[in-house]
Amino acid sequence: MKLLKLVESRVKAGVALPWSVRNSNGLLLLARGHVIQDDEQARHLVERGAYVDAEEARSVLTTTDGKANATAPRGPDLFSSWTALYQRLEAPLRSIDKSPEFPHQIGTLASDTIAMVERDADICIYMIVRQENVQFFNYGFTHSVHSAMAGLLMARRLGWSSSDRLALVSAALTMNVSIVGMQGRVAAQDGPLLASQKVAIQEHTVASCDMLRAAGVTDHDWLMAVAQHHEFPDGSGYPGGLTEIAPMALLLRHADTFTAKISPRASRPGITTQEAARELFQEDKGGAMSTALIREFGIHPPGEFVRLKSGELAVVTRRSASVSSPLAASVTDTKGAPTSNTVQRDTGDPRFAIVAPVTDAKANAMMARIPPQRLYGLIR
């Protein structure tokens, strides 16, 4: 990947970024479409060293000059709706002490989250798993949404009522409100936690509950889930060392931990969904909650980059009746060379069986430049 240094004149406050912004090593800082909030944030971004992929920059310039862009999606889709939801969550969480409508705002976001998961759960899982375009500085918001997604999938499989699902999603979206800004800084920093960050994390469940109550949240289950989502049944959790924990808090902790483990940071890559699921299953001793999550994600979840027996590299797009044989979209030919069009493959067909996940950095860098809409046949 050839990188071009970004200058301040190319970053405009209040305007969506036309390209992804990376650091000098090519790691993503802000994804395309992110809106810079103010001039100070723009200046800080450029001062710390911001770069864009030369190929992506040329593509944007071609589009700006009025020439056809065959890969540009037409109209809104679920991928852009999820990205918009990350950004919609930011305003109420950052201004919780200034908005008398906070419970209503979160309720609307929670309802929208549930509706989008109901519309297409496979794309929901793809968004959780496929995080090469992760925005480190906005980790607090994306992680809250991913935890809400994963928790909702588990709750659906467990047969929870619609009111319990709404309370769970609301809790997931707000569980870290007292540290949501700090989470982004922690995700973007290369070194260990500072002493002040450790204290804030240790105190965030109590602080977040206090902020939610002050903002008008009265739902008991919502508040209890936030208050207890870092407690463990053996008493080793915090802040209270409880052994009797609300089921909603337990489920939220599982969703929170699982999505955190698979999410990359500047200091380390995320672990695979298989590793995270195995650790969760062991911790939960094979309980109903961990089993529900594993069954939802399957052995090869949507978003996983895999090598097929045919030699093609492909991205899993849809779960199937068989947890080991999902549908996938190939992005290379049989020799591993990138193709201009994707081809849908049924990995239940022995010719296209999944051989192994793809972990090669170069191959994953190629994958990062492919719009997810293409994988799902929304664009050519």
N, C-alpha and C positions, 0 to 999 in steps of 0.2 A: 504494500500500500504506500503510495507516494503522498506525503502530507504537505499542505501549504499553510504557512503561518497566517493566522487571522489578525486583521488590524481592527482597531476600535470602530472605524468608520463603517465597517461591514456588519456591526452588531447594533441593532436598533431596539430600544426599549419599547415594549408593547406590540412588537411585530414578531410573528412566528418565524423561527429559524428556517431558512430554506434548505439547510443541510445539517448533518450531524456534526457536533463539535467534539474534538478528541484532544487528548494530551499528547506530549511529544512521543510517547510510546504507542500511540494509536488506540489507547483505551478510551472508551466512550465517556464523555462528561455530560453532554446534553443531546438528546435525540432530535432529529428533524421534526419541526412542528412545535417545539417548546417555545413558550413566550417569555422573553426576558422581562422581568418586572420593572426595573428602573435603571437609570444610567449608572448608578453605583455598582449594581450587579454586573452590568456589561463591562465596566472598567475593570472590576476584579477578575472577571473571566479572562480578559485579554492579558492582564498583567501577570497572571499565573502561568501563561503559556497555553494558547488555544490554537488548534489546527483543524483543517478540514481535509477530507479525502479529495485529492485532485480530480479523480474521475467523477465523483459526485458533484463537485463544484462545476465541472464542465457541463454536466447534464443539466444542472440548474440554469446555467447561463444560456444553454441552447433553448430551454423552455422559455426563459425570459425574453429571448429574441423573437419569440413568436413561432418558432418551428415546432413541428409535431413532436410530442413525447409519447411514444407508444406504451410506456410503462406507467404513465400517470393514471391512478384510479379515478373513475368517474363517479362523483357523488359520494355520500357518506357510506361507510360500512362498519361492521362490528369492530374491526381493528382500530379505526379512527375514533369510534365511540368509546372504546376502552381507554385510549390515550387521552381523550377529552375528559373522561371521568377522573383520571389521575389529577388533571389540572383543575377540575371543578372542586375536588376535595380540598385543594390547597387554601383557597380563600376562607372558608368557614373555620378551618383548623387554626389558621394564622390569626384570625380576628375573633376568636371565640369569646373574648371578654367585651366585644363591642357590638355583637349582633344579638338582638332580642329574639330573632327568629332561628337561632342555632338548632334547637331540636327538630324544627320543621325542615331546615336545610339538610340535616343529616338523614332525616327520614326519607326525603326525596331521593337523595343519593343512594340510600340503602335499597329503596324500591326499584330504582333504575338498575342497580347491580343485580338484583334478583331477576328482573325482567331479561337482562342481557344473558345471564347464565341459562335461564330457561329457553331462550331463543336458540342458543348454540353453545352447549357445554364443551364441545371439542375445541372451539376457538378460545374459550375461557382457559382451558388447560394449556393450550398453545401459548397464551400470553404469560402464564405463570412460568412455563418451562423455558421458553425461548427468550433469553434475556441478554443477547449480545448487544442490544441497543439500550441497555439499562442506563438510567440517568442517576449517577451517584448522588448528585446534590439534591435530587428529589426522592431519594430512597424512602424517606419516611412516608411519603404519600403513596408511592407505588407498592411498597410492602404492605401497607394497610389494606389496599385494594386486593392484593394477591391473597392475603390472609383471609379476607372476607370471601373471596371466590372459593378457596380451598375449604373453608369452614362450611360454606353453604352447600357445596357438593357432598360433604360428609353428612350434614344434617338432613339433606334430601334422602340420601340412601338409608339413613337411620329412621326415617319416617317422622321427623319432627314436624310440628304444626307450623302453619304459615306465620303465626304471631311469634313463635319462638325463633323461626328463621330470621324474621325482621329484626328482632332484638339482638340476635347473634351478629348479623351483618353490621348493624349500627355500632355494636361494641367493637367489632374488628376495625371499623373505619376510624374509631376514636380512641382506641386503647392506649396509644402513645402520644396523645395530644400535648402533653407537657414537655416532650422531648423530640417532637416531630422535626423541628429544624436541626437539632443537634444530630439526629440520625443520619441526615444527609452529609454532614461534615465528617462524621465517623466513617461512613461508607467510603468517602473520598480520600481519607487520610491513609498514608502508608504505614505509620507507626502504631504502637499500642495505644490503648485508651489512656487519656489523661486522668489524674486523680479526680478532678471535678466532674468529668464525664461518668466515671464509675459511680460517684455519689448520686448524680442525676438519674442514672439508670436504676440504681437501687431504690430510689424514692419515687419513680415515675408512676407506679400504679396508684399510690395514694394521692399524689399531686394531680394526676389526670382525673381521678374521681372527684376531687375537690373542684377542679375547673369545670367538669361536666355539671355538677350540681349547681354551681354558681351560674352556669349558662342556662339553667332551666330544665335539665334532664331529670325526670322523676321515675322513669321506668326502672323498677327494682332489678329485673334480670339483666338489663343492659349494664347498670352500675356494678352489680355483683360480678359479672363476667370480667369487666375491666379491673376491678379491685383484686380479683383472685387469679388472673391469667398467668401468673408466674409462681403459683403455689403447686407443690407436688404432693401426691397422696401419702408419701412416706415422711412428710414433714420437713423435707430439705429445701423447700422453696422459699420465696420471699413475697411480701415483707413480713408475713405473720407466722411462717412455719406451720401452716394449717395442715390437718390430716382429713378434715371434712370439707370438701370443695364442691361448689356448685357444678353440675354437669356441663353447663354452658361455658363455664370458665375452663374446665378440662379440655373441652373440644377446641376452644379458642387457643389454648396453649399449644395443642398439637398442630393446628393450622399455622400458627405463628412460627413455631420452631421449624416445621417442615419447609415452609416457604423461605425462611431466613437462611437455612442451610444450603438450599439450591441457588440462592441469589449471590452473584459475584460481588466482591468489594475491590477497591483499589489494591488492598493488601493481600488478597487471595481469590482464587476462582471459587465458584460454587461447586458443591459436590453433586454427583449425579442423583437423579430422582430415585434410582434403585438403592443407592447407599442411604439416602435420607429416609426412604420408606423402611429399609431394614432396621435402621437405628430406632425409628419410631415404633416399629412392631416389637422390638426387644424391650424398649422402655415401657410400653403399654402392656407387655406380657401377652401379646396376641389378642388384646381386647377388641370390643366391638368398634371403637372409634378408629383405631389404627387400621383395622380390617376394612372399614368403610372407605378410608382414604386410599388404601392400596387397590381396592376394587375399582374405585373411580379412575385412578390414573393408569392402571394396568401395568404390564411389564414394560411396554414401549409406549409412553404417553404421546399425544400430539405435541409436536415441537421438537421431539428427539431427532437428532441427525444420525442416520444409520447407513451402513454399507449392505447392499443386497447381494444375494448369491450371483446375480447376473453381472456383478462388478459395478453397477450404478451406485451413486450416492443419492440418498433420498431423505426427505423429511416426513416424519409421521404426521398425518393430517387428521385421520379419523379413527376412533376406536371401532372395534367390530365385536361380534358375538364371542369371538375367541380372544382372550386377553393377550395372547402371544402373537396374534396375526392381524395387526391393524392395517389400514390403508395408508399408503405413502405416496408422495409426489417426488419422482426422480428429478434431479437437477443436473445430472451429468450423463454422459454415455457410458458404455460398458468399460471404457478405458479410464474413466474418471475425468474426462474433459468436460467443462461446463457446456450446457446446451442452452439455446435461446428459448426453448419451450419446455414446460414440465409435462411429464407423463404420469398418470395415475397408475399405481401398482397395488395389486392385492397381494400382501405378503403371505397370505395363506396358500398361494400358488408356489409350489416348490422351486420354480425357476426364479422367483423373486423373494425368497425367504430372507429374513433379516439375519445377517451373519454376525454383526457386532455394531455397537455404537461407534460413531466417528469422533475422535478426540483430537485429531491433528489440527494444529493451530492455523495452518495455511488454508485447509479445507473449510474450517469454521469462519475464517475471515471472508472467504468467498460467499459462504452462506449468509453472512451478515448483510451483504449487499443485495440480496434477493427480496423484493417486497413480499410479505406474507400473502397479500391478495393474489399474487401469481400462483402460489402453491395451492390455493383453494379455487382456482379457475375464475377469479373475479376480474382479472386482467390477463392479457396475453404477454 
